[in-house]
Amino acid sequence: MKVVRPSIDQNSSTLVTIDLHVIGINGIDELSQKLATTAYLSVHWLDQYLTWTPVSYGNANYIKVPQDDVWKPDLTLKNGFTKLTELGSSVIYVDVQSNGNVSWYPFEVFESKCEIDITYFPFDRQACDLIFVAWSTKDRSIDVKLGGKGVVLQDYADDNAEWTIISTSASQLSSDSVPKVTFTLNLQRNAGFYVTNIIVPVILLGILNFFTFVLPADSGEKMGYSITVFLAFTVFLTIVSSELPKTSGSMLGYYLIFQLGMGIFVVCATAVELRLHHKKSPVPNIIRQMVKWHCKFKGVDVCKSGNCNGNRNVVESFDKERMSEEDINWIDVTSLLDFVLFWFSFALNLIVTTTIIAILVSK
């Protein structure tokens, strides 16, 4: 009878062994925390009611029977994402040998829950479990154990452009009231697409950003250049937003926010610089001292009406005419601001970019 556990002694448990044969990785949904895997199970048990003497039946050592016509364990994916359903289908047959050994190979697209950590996106690795149990068996009458192969990749087709299986493992837990077997797939994201189409363009736009401070204020292009770079970055983020994870917490997401903040900072700093550049009031004394230091640092001995803006006046003696505080105006101040802001932005961008990339690649 297919509804009765196939054991002559109903007080003894029926041993069921399972292995997982992975066909392919369909994909991972970060928002739903879901892994879709195409695979089939290799399930084996002993049916003591299905035995015969081969010589009595034309030396038939085994037969194939539809899975619905024999007893089979009520295996199910415990951490399944969809509703609880029976494994296999009516088109799947089981192999029954003359000694009662039964082999069942239910083929499924398993959708399992998987906790996705995108902190190190797109260089992240994910460990996803597929947990199988005999669902309605609470008295240990069915003992589900791991087979001798565990996770089998012989039929695996590595045709997923985003994910690659780097390792697998399998374990069983018999101390629980319901025996279960856990298959673990360790997956690594293929980062090439994201590096080429997101990370590299963002870094290049970041470089263009702080080069705003190289343009002289008198050129008339300073503000337009900074706004153009900022708009280019925002449009780029709009285009690639569909390729980014829909959940928060990735370091790349924080890096993009940093670059966006740097763009806003550059635009605001440029507006303030242009305002100061055309200011006519006297320069405060403390700012004059800073401008004098800046001009001496650049090798300018005489600073007059914008001479600090990249021009050098070399004199023969230190005792000759020096920078006069009365000659320092707001044009010299904006020159100092350009110098300071350029190297500040360059250093900050370099430190943050190097740190983020080093952390991502090291994982």
Helices and strands as residue ranges (DSSP letters): E 14-29, E 34-46, G 54-57, E 62-66, G 67-69, E 75-77, E 93-97, E 101-104, E 107-113, E 125-134, E 142-152, E 163-173, E 180-189, H 192-194, I 195-199, H 200-210, G 211-214, G 217-219, H 222-240, G 241-243, H 251-277, H 285-297, G 325-327, H 330-362
